[in-house]
Amino acid sequence: MDESTPPPPPAELSPPPVPSTVPSGSPTDFLKGVVGKRVVVRLTSGVDYRGVLSCLDGYMNIALEQTEEHVNGVVTNRYGDAFIRGNNVLYISAAEAI
Amino acid sequence: MASQILPLELIDRCIGSRIWVIMKGDREFTGTLLGFDDFVNMVLEDVTEFETTPQGRKKTQLNQTLLNGNNICMLIPGSNGPDS
């Protein structure tokens, strides 16, 4: 009824998107930064998988290429491609500078 | 109750400083906190992993690391871990 109330201004208050070269440090930004790089994925069992991170999702499901399986620091297997189900992942660590 | 501070706010105030993360099992991490999300998955830098085994404590140095929040038990801000 009150037609004197102006409509809300357009939402232009959000800050400009941060350039992809300046990661803010959130988990999402970290993951964007490491795709395509060499990573170490440690499972909760303590087994390490080293390889090139080809893709991953919000469950931390991971696809690795050129994968090496390390148990107690010793290479026990090599796989061309490997899929790791996310519930087993303890951490994903960049093996080279991001 | 204006001074009430939420747990995740407390962690947010630790961004940029050293933090000690104690996991559910015999594992601890220290590092510089870069960020975290609602699941308390954490991005850490200059990380040391401490693994307590029957043979003693094993240390591993890591670069930038995304730590899964699923097994995190406790966070101690400003600490450099079990050695400090």
N, CA and C atoms of all chains as a GROMACS GRO file, in nm:
protein
  546
    1MET      N    1   0.082  -0.119   0.000
    1MET     CA    2   0.000   0.000   0.000
    1MET      C    3   0.086   0.125   0.000
    2ASP      N    4   0.192   0.122   0.074
    2ASP     CA    5   0.278   0.239   0.085
    2ASP      C    6   0.367   0.248  -0.038
    3GLU      N    7   0.321   0.322  -0.136
    3GLU     CA    8   0.395   0.326  -0.263
    3GLU      C    9   0.512   0.424  -0.259
    4SER      N   10   0.528   0.495  -0.144
    4SER     CA   11   0.640   0.588  -0.134
    4SER      C   12   0.770   0.515  -0.101
    5THR      N   13   0.758   0.386  -0.057
    5THR     CA   14   0.880   0.312  -0.023
    5THR      C   15   0.955   0.276  -0.150
    6PRO      N   16   1.078   0.322  -0.165
    6PRO     CA   17   1.152   0.290  -0.287
    6PRO      C   18   1.195   0.143  -0.286
    7PRO      N   19   1.211   0.085  -0.403
    7PRO     CA   20   1.261  -0.053  -0.406
    7PRO      C   21   1.404  -0.056  -0.354
    8PRO      N   22   1.446  -0.170  -0.300
    8PRO     CA   23   1.583  -0.178  -0.249
    8PRO      C   24   1.684  -0.154  -0.360
    9PRO      N   25   1.795  -0.093  -0.327
    9PRO     CA   26   1.895  -0.069  -0.431
    9PRO      C   27   1.951  -0.200  -0.483
   10PRO      N   28   1.999  -0.200  -0.607
   10PRO     CA   29   2.057  -0.324  -0.659
   10PRO      C   30   2.178  -0.366  -0.575
   11ALA      N   31   2.193  -0.496  -0.563
   11ALA     CA   32   2.300  -0.548  -0.478
   11ALA      C   33   2.435  -0.535  -0.548
   12GLU      N   34   2.498  -0.422  -0.527
   12GLU     CA   35   2.631  -0.401  -0.586
   12GLU      C   36   2.736  -0.386  -0.477
   13LEU      N   37   2.696  -0.432  -0.356
   13LEU     CA   38   2.784  -0.409  -0.242
   13LEU      C   39   2.885  -0.521  -0.223
   14SER      N   40   2.863  -0.635  -0.292
   14SER     CA   41   2.957  -0.746  -0.273
   14SER      C   42   3.093  -0.707  -0.330
   15PRO      N   43   3.201  -0.748  -0.260
   15PRO     CA   44   3.334  -0.710  -0.308
   15PRO      C   45   3.366  -0.777  -0.441
   16PRO      N   46   3.457  -0.720  -0.518
   16PRO     CA   47   3.492  -0.783  -0.645
   16PRO      C   48   3.557  -0.918  -0.619
   17PRO      N   49   3.543  -1.014  -0.712
   17PRO     CA   50   3.602  -1.145  -0.689
   17PRO      C   51   3.754  -1.135  -0.677
   18VAL      N   52   3.806  -1.215  -0.584
   18VAL     CA   53   3.950  -1.215  -0.564
   18VAL      C   54   4.016  -1.285  -0.684
   19PRO      N   55   4.122  -1.228  -0.741
   19PRO     CA   56   4.188  -1.294  -0.852
   19PRO      C   57   4.238  -1.432  -0.811
   20SER      N   58   4.234  -1.528  -0.904
   20SER     CA   59   4.268  -1.665  -0.870
   20SER      C   60   4.415  -1.678  -0.830
   21THR      N   61   4.496  -1.578  -0.862
   21THR     CA   62   4.637  -1.584  -0.824
   21THR      C   63   4.660  -1.549  -0.678
   22VAL      N   64   4.556  -1.497  -0.612
   22VAL     CA   65   4.568  -1.460  -0.470
   22VAL      C   66   4.472  -1.546  -0.389
   23PRO      N   67   4.514  -1.667  -0.350
   23PRO     CA   68   4.424  -1.752  -0.275
   23PRO      C   69   4.400  -1.695  -0.135
   24SER      N   70   4.274  -1.703  -0.087
   24SER     CA   71   4.242  -1.647   0.043
   24SER      C   72   4.277  -1.743   0.156
   25GLY      N   73   4.302  -1.870   0.123
   25GLY     CA   74   4.342  -1.963   0.227
   25GLY      C   75   4.233  -2.060   0.268
   26SER      N   76   4.112  -2.048   0.214
   26SER     CA   77   4.006  -2.141   0.251
   26SER      C   78   4.033  -2.277   0.186
   27PRO      N   79   3.972  -2.384   0.241
   27PRO     CA   80   3.991  -2.517   0.180
   27PRO      C   81   3.960  -2.519   0.031
   28THR      N   82   3.853  -2.450  -0.011
   28THR     CA   83   3.818  -2.447  -0.153
   28THR      C   84   3.929  -2.386  -0.237
   29ASP      N   85   3.986  -2.275  -0.188
   29ASP     CA   86   4.094  -2.208  -0.262
   29ASP      C   87   4.218  -2.295  -0.268
   30PHE      N   88   4.246  -2.363  -0.157
   30PHE     CA   89   4.361  -2.453  -0.156
   30PHE      C   90   4.345  -2.559  -0.263
   31LEU      N   91   4.223  -2.618  -0.270
   31LEU     CA   92   4.201  -2.726  -0.366
   31LEU      C   93   4.210  -2.675  -0.509
   32LYS      N   94   4.158  -2.555  -0.533
   32LYS     CA   95   4.171  -2.496  -0.667
   32LYS      C   96   4.318  -2.482  -0.704
   33GLY      N   97   4.400  -2.447  -0.604
   33GLY     CA   98   4.541  -2.424  -0.629
   33GLY      C   99   4.621  -2.550  -0.655
   34VAL      N  100   4.578  -2.665  -0.600
   34VAL     CA  101   4.660  -2.785  -0.613
   34VAL      C  102   4.619  -2.878  -0.727
   35VAL      N  103   4.502  -2.854  -0.787
   35VAL     CA  104   4.462  -2.942  -0.899
   35VAL      C  105   4.566  -2.931  -1.010
   36GLY      N  106   4.612  -3.046  -1.055
   36GLY     CA  107   4.715  -3.050  -1.159
   36GLY      C  108   4.856  -3.053  -1.105
   37LYS      N  109   4.871  -3.036  -0.972
   37LYS     CA  110   5.005  -3.037  -0.910
   37LYS      C  111   5.029  -3.172  -0.842
   38ARG      N  112   5.155  -3.194  -0.805
   38ARG     CA  113   5.189  -3.316  -0.731
   38ARG      C  114   5.145  -3.298  -0.585
   39VAL      N  115   5.081  -3.401  -0.533
   39VAL     CA  116   5.032  -3.395  -0.395
   39VAL      C  117   5.068  -3.525  -0.322
   40VAL      N  118   5.061  -3.516  -0.190
   40VAL     CA  119   5.068  -3.635  -0.104
   40VAL      C  120   4.932  -3.646  -0.037
   41VAL      N  121   4.867  -3.759  -0.055
   41VAL     CA  122   4.741  -3.785   0.013
   41VAL      C  123   4.768  -3.892   0.118
   42ARG      N  124   4.748  -3.858   0.245
   42ARG     CA  125   4.764  -3.959   0.350
   42ARG      C  126   4.626  -4.004   0.396
   43LEU      N  127   4.608  -4.134   0.405
   43LEU     CA  128   4.483  -4.190   0.455
   43LEU      C  129   4.492  -4.203   0.607
   44THR      N  130   4.377  -4.224   0.670
   44THR     CA  131   4.377  -4.239   0.816
   44THR      C  132   4.456  -4.363   0.858
   45SER      N  133   4.471  -4.460   0.768
   45SER     CA  134   4.550  -4.580   0.798
   45SER      C  135   4.699  -4.551   0.801
   46GLY      N  136   4.741  -4.435   0.750
   46GLY     CA  137   4.883  -4.399   0.747
   46GLY      C  138   4.948  -4.423   0.613
   47VAL      N  139   4.877  -4.486   0.520
   47VAL     CA  140   4.933  -4.510   0.386
   47VAL      C  141   4.930  -4.380   0.307
   48ASP      N  142   5.040  -4.352   0.236
   48ASP     CA  143   5.050  -4.232   0.153
   48ASP      C  144   5.030  -4.266   0.007
   49TYR      N  145   4.963  -4.180  -0.065
   49TYR     CA  146   4.955  -4.188  -0.210
   49TYR      C  147   5.011  -4.059  -0.267
   50ARG      N  148   5.117  -4.071  -0.346
   50ARG     CA  149   5.180  -3.954  -0.409
   50ARG      C  150   5.150  -3.957  -0.556
   51GLY      N  151   5.105  -3.845  -0.610
   51GLY     CA  152   5.076  -3.840  -0.753
   51GLY      C  153   5.028  -3.702  -0.793
   52VAL      N  154   4.983  -3.693  -0.917
   52VAL     CA  155   4.932  -3.566  -0.970
   52VAL      C  156   4.781  -3.565  -0.948
   53LEU      N  157   4.734  -3.462  -0.879
   53LEU     CA  158   4.591  -3.451  -0.848
   53LEU      C  159   4.516  -3.412  -0.974
   54SER      N  160   4.434  -3.505  -1.027
   54SER     CA  161   4.363  -3.469  -1.150
   54SER      C  162   4.228  -3.407  -1.119
   55CYS      N  163   4.156  -3.455  -1.019
   55CYS     CA  164   4.034  -3.385  -0.978
   55CYS      C  165   3.987  -3.436  -0.843
   56LEU      N  166   3.895  -3.363  -0.785
   56LEU     CA  167   3.839  -3.402  -0.656
   56LEU      C  168   3.706  -3.330  -0.634
   57ASP      N  169   3.631  -3.374  -0.533
   57ASP     CA  170   3.500  -3.312  -0.507
   57ASP      C  171   3.488  -3.275  -0.360
   58GLY      N  172   3.370  -3.230  -0.321
   58GLY     CA  173   3.346  -3.183  -0.185
   58GLY      C  174   3.352  -3.291  -0.079
   59TYR      N  175   3.348  -3.418  -0.118
   59TYR     CA  176   3.364  -3.527  -0.022
   59TYR      C  177   3.511  -3.561  -0.001
   60MET      N  178   3.600  -3.492  -0.072
   60MET     CA  179   3.742  -3.525  -0.076
   60MET      C  180   3.766  -3.658  -0.147
   61ASN      N  181   3.669  -3.704  -0.227
   61ASN     CA  182   3.699  -3.810  -0.323
   61ASN      C  183   3.805  -3.754  -0.417
   62ILE      N  184   3.904  -3.837  -0.450
   62ILE     CA  185   4.021  -3.787  -0.521
   62ILE      C  186   4.054  -3.878  -0.639
   63ALA      N  187   4.087  -3.818  -0.753
   63ALA     CA  188   4.146  -3.893  -0.864
   63ALA      C  189   4.290  -3.850  -0.879
   64LEU      N  190   4.381  -3.948  -0.875
   64LEU     CA  191   4.525  -3.922  -0.887
   64LEU      C  192   4.579  -3.988  -1.013
   65GLU      N  193   4.681  -3.924  -1.071
   65GLU     CA  194   4.754  -3.984  -1.184
   65GLU      C  195   4.897  -4.009  -1.140
   66GLN      N  196   4.962  -4.100  -1.211
   66GLN     CA  197   5.103  -4.136  -1.181
   66GLN      C  198   5.120  -4.164  -1.032
   67THR      N  199   5.033  -4.248  -0.979
   67THR     CA  200   5.025  -4.267  -0.835
   67THR      C  201   5.129  -4.366  -0.783
   68GLU      N  202   5.192  -4.330  -0.672
   68GLU     CA  203   5.280  -4.422  -0.600
   68GLU      C  204   5.221  -4.444  -0.462
   69GLU      N  205   5.210  -4.569  -0.422
   69GLU     CA  206   5.162  -4.602  -0.288
   69GLU      C  207   5.283  -4.619  -0.195
   70HIS      N  208   5.287  -4.544  -0.088
   70HIS     CA  209   5.399  -4.550   0.007
   70HIS      C  210   5.349  -4.606   0.140
   71VAL      N  211   5.413  -4.712   0.188
   71VAL     CA  212   5.383  -4.764   0.321
   71VAL      C  213   5.512  -4.757   0.401
   72ASN      N  214   5.511  -4.684   0.509
   72ASN     CA  215   5.631  -4.662   0.592
   72ASN      C  216   5.748  -4.609   0.510
   73GLY      N  217   5.720  -4.522   0.415
   73GLY     CA  218   5.824  -4.459   0.335
   73GLY      C  219   5.874  -4.543   0.219
   74VAL      N  220   5.821  -4.663   0.201
   74VAL     CA  221   5.866  -4.751   0.094
   74VAL      C  222   5.756  -4.760  -0.012
   75VAL      N  223   5.798  -4.749  -0.140
   75VAL     CA  224   5.699  -4.761  -0.248
   75VAL      C  225   5.653  -4.906  -0.257
   76THR      N  226   5.523  -4.927  -0.242
   76THR     CA  227   5.471  -5.065  -0.246
   76THR      C  228   5.391  -5.092  -0.372
   77ASN      N  229   5.350  -4.989  -0.444
   77ASN     CA  230   5.271  -5.008  -0.565
   77ASN      C  231   5.276  -4.883  -0.650
   78ARG      N  232   5.252  -4.900  -0.778
   78ARG     CA  233   5.238  -4.786  -0.868
   78ARG      C  234   5.112  -4.806  -0.951
   79TYR      N  235   5.036  -4.700  -0.965
   79TYR     CA  236   4.912  -4.705  -1.044
   79TYR      C  237   4.912  -4.588  -1.142
   80GLY      N  238   4.862  -4.611  -1.262
   80GLY     CA  239   4.850  -4.502  -1.358
   80GLY      C  240   4.745  -4.403  -1.313
   81ASP      N  241   4.627  -4.454  -1.285
   81ASP     CA  242   4.518  -4.371  -1.232
   81ASP      C  243   4.465  -4.439  -1.107
   82ALA      N  244   4.427  -4.357  -1.009
   82ALA     CA  245   4.371  -4.413  -0.887
   82ALA      C  246   4.259  -4.323  -0.836
   83PHE      N  247   4.155  -4.387  -0.787
   83PHE     CA  248   4.045  -4.314  -0.724
   83PHE      C  249   4.051  -4.344  -0.575
   84ILE      N  250   4.046  -4.240  -0.493
   84ILE     CA  251   4.047  -4.258  -0.348
   84ILE      C  252   3.915  -4.207  -0.293
   85ARG      N  253   3.845  -4.292  -0.220
   85ARG     CA  254   3.719  -4.249  -0.161
   85ARG      C  255   3.747  -4.156  -0.043
   86GLY      N  256   3.673  -4.044  -0.040
   86GLY     CA  257   3.707  -3.933   0.048
   86GLY      C  258   3.704  -3.962   0.196
   87ASN      N  259   3.622  -4.059   0.239
   87ASN     CA  260   3.610  -4.082   0.384
   87ASN      C  261   3.741  -4.132   0.445
   88ASN      N  262   3.832  -4.186   0.361
   88ASN     CA  263   3.959  -4.239   0.411
   88ASN      C  264   4.068  -4.134   0.421
   89VAL      N  265   4.044  -4.014   0.366
   89VAL     CA  266   4.151  -3.916   0.352
   89VAL      C  267   4.178  -3.846   0.485
   90LEU      N  268   4.302  -3.848   0.530
   90LEU     CA  269   4.342  -3.771   0.648
   90LEU      C  270   4.382  -3.630   0.606
   91TYR      N  271   4.473  -3.620   0.507
   91TYR     CA  272   4.507  -3.488   0.454
   91TYR      C  273   4.553  -3.495   0.310
   92ILE      N  274   4.546  -3.380   0.246
   92ILE     CA  275   4.603  -3.361   0.112
   92ILE      C  276   4.709  -3.254   0.127
   93SER      N  277   4.831  -3.286   0.090
   93SER     CA  278   4.941  -3.192   0.108
   93SER      C  279   5.008  -3.164  -0.025
   94ALA      N  280   5.039  -3.038  -0.050
   94ALA     CA  281   5.108  -3.002  -0.174
   94ALA      C  282   5.252  -3.052  -0.167
   95ALA      N  283   5.293  -3.130  -0.268
   95ALA     CA  284   5.429  -3.183  -0.269
   95ALA      C  285   5.527  -3.082  -0.328
   96GLU      N  286   5.476  -2.977  -0.392
   96GLU     CA  287   5.560  -2.870  -0.449
   96GLU      C  288   5.495  -2.738  -0.411
   97ALA      N  289   5.566  -2.629  -0.424
   97ALA     CA  290   5.510  -2.499  -0.389
   97ALA      C  291   5.391  -2.467  -0.478
   98ILE      N  292   5.287  -2.408  -0.415
   98ILE     CA  293   5.166  -2.376  -0.492
   98ILE      C  294   5.182  -2.240  -0.560
   99MET      N  295   2.506  -1.028   2.727
   99MET     CA  296   2.571  -1.137   2.653
   99MET      C  297   2.630  -1.086   2.522
  100ALA      N  298   2.661  -0.956   2.517
  100ALA     CA  299   2.713  -0.902   2.392
  100ALA      C  300   2.853  -0.955   2.362
  101SER      N  301   2.924  -1.001   2.467
  101SER     CA  302   3.062  -1.046   2.446
  101SER      C  303   3.069  -1.194   2.410
  102GLN      N  304   2.953  -1.259   2.394
  102GLN     CA  305   2.951  -1.401   2.357
  102GLN      C  306   3.029  -1.422   2.227
  103ILE      N  307   3.115  -1.524   2.226
  103ILE     CA  308   3.191  -1.554   2.105
  103ILE      C  309   3.171  -1.701   2.068
  104LEU      N  310   3.140  -1.723   1.943
  104LEU     CA  311   3.113  -1.859   1.895
  104LEU      C  312   3.244  -1.934   1.876
  105PRO      N  313   3.240  -2.068   1.888
  105PRO     CA  314   3.362  -2.147   1.871
  105PRO      C  315   3.432  -2.122   1.737
  106LEU      N  316   3.354  -2.117   1.630
  106LEU     CA  317   3.419  -2.098   1.499
  106LEU      C  318   3.477  -1.958   1.486
  107GLU      N  319   3.419  -1.862   1.558
  107GLU     CA  320   3.477  -1.726   1.561
  107GLU      C  321   3.615  -1.729   1.624
  108LEU      N  322   3.626  -1.810   1.729
  108LEU     CA  323   3.754  -1.823   1.798
  108LEU      C  324   3.860  -1.876   1.701
  109ILE      N  325   3.823  -1.977   1.622
  109ILE     CA  326   3.918  -2.032   1.525
  109ILE      C  327   3.950  -1.926   1.420
  110ASP      N  328   3.848  -1.850   1.381
  110ASP     CA  329   3.869  -1.746   1.280
  110ASP      C  330   3.974  -1.646   1.327
  111ARG      N  331   3.975  -1.618   1.457
  111ARG     CA  332   4.073  -1.523   1.511
  111ARG      C  333   4.214  -1.580   1.509
  112CYS      N  334   4.226  -1.711   1.490
  112CYS     CA  335   4.359  -1.775   1.488
  112CYS      C  336   4.420  -1.774   1.349
  113ILE      N  337   4.344  -1.734   1.247
  113ILE     CA  338   4.398  -1.736   1.110
  113ILE      C  339   4.522  -1.649   1.103
  114GLY      N  340   4.628  -1.706   1.049
  114GLY     CA  341   4.754  -1.635   1.038
  114GLY      C  342   4.851  -1.667   1.150
  115SER      N  343   4.803  -1.734   1.255
  115SER     CA  344   4.892  -1.767   1.366
  115SER      C  345   4.912  -1.919   1.376
  116ARG      N  346   5.007  -1.958   1.458
  116ARG     CA  347   5.036  -2.099   1.475
  116ARG      C  348   4.922  -2.165   1.554
  117ILE      N  349   4.897  -2.290   1.522
  117ILE     CA  350   4.791  -2.362   1.591
  117ILE      C  351   4.833  -2.508   1.605
  118TRP      N  352   4.788  -2.570   1.713
  118TRP     CA  353   4.819  -2.710   1.744
  118TRP      C  354   4.689  -2.788   1.733
  119VAL      N  355   4.687  -2.886   1.646
  119VAL     CA  356   4.567  -2.964   1.619
  119VAL      C  357   4.588  -3.105   1.673
  120ILE      N  358   4.502  -3.148   1.764
  120ILE     CA  359   4.510  -3.284   1.819
  120ILE      C  360   4.396  -3.366   1.760
  121MET      N  361   4.433  -3.478   1.698
  121MET     CA  362   4.335  -3.563   1.630
  121MET      C  363   4.278  -3.665   1.729
  122LYS      N  364   4.178  -3.739   1.682
  122LYS     CA  365   4.114  -3.840   1.766
  122LYS      C  366   4.211  -3.952   1.804
  123GLY      N  367   4.298  -3.989   1.711
  123GLY     CA  368   4.393  -4.097   1.739
  123GLY      C  369   4.522  -4.045   1.796
  124ASP      N  370   4.633  -4.113   1.765
  124ASP     CA  371   4.765  -4.075   1.819
  124ASP      C  372   4.838  -3.984   1.721
  125ARG      N  373   4.771  -3.881   1.677
  125ARG     CA  374   4.828  -3.795   1.575
  125ARG      C  375   4.804  -3.650   1.610
  126GLU      N  376   4.906  -3.566   1.588
  126GLU     CA  377   4.891  -3.423   1.614
  126GLU      C  378   4.956  -3.346   1.500
  127PHE      N  379   4.909  -3.226   1.480
  127PHE     CA  380   4.966  -3.141   1.376
  127PHE      C  381   4.989  -3.002   1.435
  128THR      N  382   5.097  -2.937   1.391
  128THR     CA  383   5.110  -2.794   1.417
  128THR      C  384   5.135  -2.725   1.284
  129GLY      N  385   5.093  -2.601   1.275
  129GLY     CA  386   5.115  -2.526   1.152
  129GLY      C  387   5.055  -2.387   1.164
  130THR      N  388   5.076  -2.308   1.059
  130THR     CA  389   5.015  -2.176   1.052
  130THR      C  390   4.880  -2.190   0.985
  131LEU      N  391   4.776  -2.146   1.054
  131LEU     CA  392   4.640  -2.161   1.002
  131LEU      C  393   4.613  -2.059   0.891
  132LEU      N  394   4.580  -2.109   0.772
  132LEU     CA  395   4.547  -2.019   0.660
  132LEU      C  396   4.397  -2.004   0.643
  133GLY      N  397   4.321  -2.107   0.678
  133GLY     CA  398   4.176  -2.099   0.663
  133GLY      C  399   4.110  -2.228   0.707
  134PHE      N  400   3.977  -2.225   0.713
  134PHE     CA  401   3.900  -2.344   0.749
  134PHE      C  402   3.758  -2.326   0.697
  135ASP      N  403   3.679  -2.433   0.701
  135ASP     CA  404   3.539  -2.422   0.657
  135ASP      C  405   3.446  -2.469   0.770
  136ASP      N  406   3.316  -2.482   0.737
  136ASP     CA  407   3.217  -2.516   0.839
  136ASP      C  408   3.237  -2.655   0.898
  137PHE      N  409   3.307  -2.744   0.824
  137PHE     CA  410   3.335  -2.878   0.877
  137PHE      C  411   3.463  -2.878   0.961
  138VAL      N  412   3.525  -2.761   0.976
  138VAL     CA  413   3.656  -2.747   1.040
  138VAL      C  414   3.762  -2.829   0.966
  139ASN      N  415   3.744  -2.848   0.833
  139ASN     CA  416   3.858  -2.884   0.750
  139ASN      C  417   3.951  -2.763   0.757
  140MET      N  418   4.082  -2.785   0.769
  140MET     CA  419   4.173  -2.673   0.790
  140MET      C  420   4.284  -2.672   0.686
  141VAL      N  421   4.319  -2.552   0.640
  141VAL     CA  422   4.437  -2.535   0.555
  141VAL      C  423   4.548  -2.482   0.644
  142LEU      N  424   4.658  -2.558   0.647
  142LEU     CA  425   4.774  -2.521   0.731
  142LEU      C  426   4.897  -2.507   0.643
  143GLU      N  427   4.992  -2.426   0.690
  143GLU     CA  428   5.118  -2.404   0.619
  143GLU      C  429   5.232  -2.434   0.715
  144ASP      N  430   5.348  -2.474   0.660
  144ASP     CA  431   5.466  -2.510   0.741
  144ASP      C  432   5.427  -2.606   0.853
  145VAL      N  433   5.379  -2.722   0.810
  145VAL     CA  434   5.315  -2.816   0.901
  145VAL      C  435   5.416  -2.918   0.952
  146THR      N  436   5.404  -2.954   1.078
  146THR     CA  437   5.472  -3.072   1.132
  146THR      C  438   5.365  -3.168   1.180
  147GLU      N  439   5.376  -3.293   1.134
  147GLU     CA  440   5.286  -3.398   1.180
  147GLU      C  441   5.359  -3.480   1.286
  148PHE      N  442   5.297  -3.502   1.398
  148PHE     CA  443   5.353  -3.585   1.505
  148PHE      C  444   5.268  -3.711   1.516
  149GLU      N  445   5.335  -3.823   1.504
  149GLU     CA  446   5.265  -3.951   1.509
  149GLU      C  447   5.323  -4.028   1.627
  150THR      N  448   5.241  -4.056   1.726
  150THR     CA  449   5.291  -4.129   1.843
  150THR      C  450   5.270  -4.278   1.820
  151THR      N  451   5.382  -4.351   1.816
  151THR     CA  452   5.378  -4.496   1.794
  151THR      C  453   5.446  -4.563   1.913
  152PRO      N  454   5.430  -4.696   1.927
  152PRO     CA  455   5.502  -4.767   2.034
  152PRO      C  456   5.653  -4.749   2.023
  153GLN      N  457   5.704  -4.723   1.900
  153GLN     CA  458   5.848  -4.706   1.880
  153GLN      C  459   5.894  -4.563   1.914
  154GLY      N  460   5.803  -4.475   1.940
  154GLY     CA  461   5.841  -4.336   1.969
  154GLY      C  462   5.759  -4.241   1.883
  155ARG      N  463   5.804  -4.114   1.881
  155ARG     CA  464   5.728  -4.015   1.806
  155ARG      C  465   5.791  -3.990   1.671
  156LYS      N  466   5.709  -3.997   1.567
  156LYS     CA  467   5.758  -3.978   1.431
  156LYS      C  468   5.712  -3.840   1.383
  157LYS      N  469   5.807  -3.761   1.329
  157LYS     CA  470   5.774  -3.627   1.280
  157LYS      C  471   5.777  -3.626   1.128
  158THR      N  472   5.683  -3.557   1.066
  158THR     CA  473   5.683  -3.539   0.921
  158THR      C  474   5.662  -3.392   0.891
  159GLN      N  475   5.747  -3.336   0.805
  159GLN     CA  476   5.732  -3.196   0.763
  159GLN      C  477   5.645  -3.191   0.636
  160LEU      N  478   5.555  -3.095   0.629
  160LEU     CA  479   5.466  -3.083   0.513
  160LEU      C  480   5.456  -2.937   0.470
  161ASN      N  481   5.432  -2.919   0.339
  161ASN     CA  482   5.402  -2.785   0.287
  161ASN      C  483   5.257  -2.752   0.318
  162GLN      N  484   5.198  -2.671   0.232
  162GLN     CA  485   5.057  -2.634   0.251
  162GLN      C  486   4.971  -2.761   0.246
  163THR      N  487   4.886  -2.775   0.345
  163THR     CA  488   4.812  -2.900   0.365
  163THR      C  489   4.667  -2.872   0.398
  164LEU      N  490   4.579  -2.952   0.337
  164LEU     CA  491   4.437  -2.949   0.375
  164LEU      C  492   4.413  -3.067   0.466
  165LEU      N  493   4.380  -3.038   0.592
  165LEU     CA  494   4.358  -3.142   0.691
  165LEU      C  495   4.209  -3.169   0.702
  166ASN      N  496   4.171  -3.296   0.686
  166ASN     CA  497   4.031  -3.336   0.694
  166ASN      C  498   3.980  -3.312   0.837
  167GLY      N  499   3.867  -3.242   0.850
  167GLY     CA  500   3.813  -3.210   0.981
  167GLY      C  501   3.751  -3.326   1.054
  168ASN      N  502   3.730  -3.436   0.980
  168ASN     CA  503   3.656  -3.549   1.035
  168ASN      C  504   3.720  -3.607   1.162
  169ASN      N  505   3.852  -3.607   1.170
  169ASN     CA  506   3.920  -3.671   1.282
  169ASN      C  507   3.981  -3.571   1.379
  170ILE      N  508   3.948  -3.443   1.362
  170ILE     CA  509   4.004  -3.342   1.452
  170ILE      C  510   3.931  -3.348   1.586
  171CYS      N  511   4.008  -3.345   1.694
  171CYS     CA  512   3.950  -3.351   1.828
  171CYS      C  513   3.960  -3.216   1.899
  172MET      N  514   4.079  -3.156   1.898
  172MET     CA  515   4.100  -3.034   1.977
  172MET      C  516   4.198  -2.940   1.906
  173LEU      N  517   4.176  -2.812   1.925
  173LEU     CA  518   4.263  -2.709   1.867
  173LEU      C  519   4.319  -2.623   1.979
  174ILE      N  520   4.449  -2.599   1.975
  174ILE     CA  521   4.512  -2.513   2.075
  174ILE      C  522   4.579  -2.397   2.001
  175PRO      N  523   4.519  -2.276   2.007
  175PRO     CA  524   4.573  -2.162   1.936
  175PRO      C  525   4.705  -2.117   1.996
  176GLY      N  526   4.793  -2.070   1.908
  176GLY     CA  527   4.916  -2.005   1.952
  176GLY      C  528   5.023  -2.101   2.001
  177SER      N  529   4.999  -2.231   1.989
  177SER     CA  530   5.098  -2.326   2.039
  177SER      C  531   5.174  -2.389   1.925
  178ASN      N  532   5.301  -2.423   1.951
  178ASN     CA  533   5.383  -2.489   1.849
  178ASN      C  534   5.389  -2.639   1.870
  179GLY      N  535   5.296  -2.692   1.949
  179GLY     CA  536   5.282  -2.834   1.958
  179GLY      C  537   5.350  -2.898   2.077
  180PRO      N  538   5.359  -3.030   2.074
  180PRO     CA  539   5.407  -3.106   2.189
  180PRO      C  540   5.550  -3.073   2.231
  181ASP      N  541   5.632  -3.017   2.140
  181ASP     CA  542   5.772  -2.986   2.173
  181ASP      C  543   5.790  -2.853   2.243
  182SER      N  544   5.685  -2.767   2.236
  182SER     CA  545   5.702  -2.630   2.288
  182SER      C  546   5.674  -2.624   2.438
   0.00000   0.00000   0.00000
